[in-house]
């Protein structure tokens, strides 16, 4: 069930993540030129509404359609999404996430049906007119069929969120957000759920707190600082580096393994997140667009001009509360927070469950041929995987190995020619489904995983042989 939720969440966020640059561009224009912005400009302010209501939903729809059926899927997804855009008065991000992939699925089925049935010389004619005709039909159907459903869903979500906001209960959202983040659903929550709601709120008020509910680095910062003081083994030694990568680099996945080693720390994350949201809400803090990655630098750049004091206070409150709860949990309630032991225990349990002896795994690895391509996979393929790939490249270069390509990729789309996949153990099953033929190396510590050195030594033997 967890894997299915992760896959669905990854599909949602996968439509938004490739277009983050466009969201940032829109956020910068909004922060600068709206009436309450840094440099109010009536002419340039005219860019804000068309970008949020048309450009961004069309990009999402094209990306979602492209994932399902390639370029034709992307084109028909954008065509059909115009129906929900024109049929609604609010930005149709959820509509784009539904209509884009659905339309691509329809054209994919049509192409499959017509396969080997078109006479030679008529391929282009059939392809172009089928796309145009089906696209027109789907745009009309979306306008009168999908739009009312999405509008009703938006109204329900607004009413629910409004209830929490009006009654001062928004901090309770941390009860759901923080545990889901640790299960690597952070991108799905932020880009698939909160961002569409936030952009709609920006249209109305010029800023939104929803962009901060998941992106706040405070809770994770508190956990990592507690590990710097009370951690053990490599958990303690790697925590300072993780603090920098998490807080300044914005890669929140770096602290997830630290929480997974001691699930009681979810209490500190939830409390820290709630404290941050309370301060943000109390002081009227909001961002003008998605902050991605969730770095304090990106958050500051996207902050509304009057929000800086409350922003820093909210992040600090979240970090302090999380730290204050994490420290005693690590000191007095945690039995052992060693990354190595946690990993060995989980690996052992996994091998026992699958009936695989460690010796068999080692013999199989030694028998494999030369390695030419390695992938580091994470949920979105942009954060922790990019960092892990950089670490691997440096270690491989230092070992004098050449001719080995190391890439970073989303765990749901690992290229078929990849021979070894390195990923977090929570994503191991998804990696197996994405590329069943590749060897998998499952880690728990992105910065200092002992598996990196073992892999390099293994590469030396295999590539020399």
PyMOL commands that set and color helices and strands:
alter all, ss='L'
color gray80, all
select helices_A, chain A and resi 2-17+20-33+46-86+93-114+123-166+170-205+210-213+218-230+233-247+253-261+265-282+296-302+308-333+339-354+358-367+384-398+411-413+425-434+450-464
alter helices_A, ss='H'
color red, helices_A
select strands_A, chain A and resi 373-378+405-410+420-424+439-443
alter strands_A, ss='S'
color yellow, strands_A
deselect
rebuild
show_as cartoon
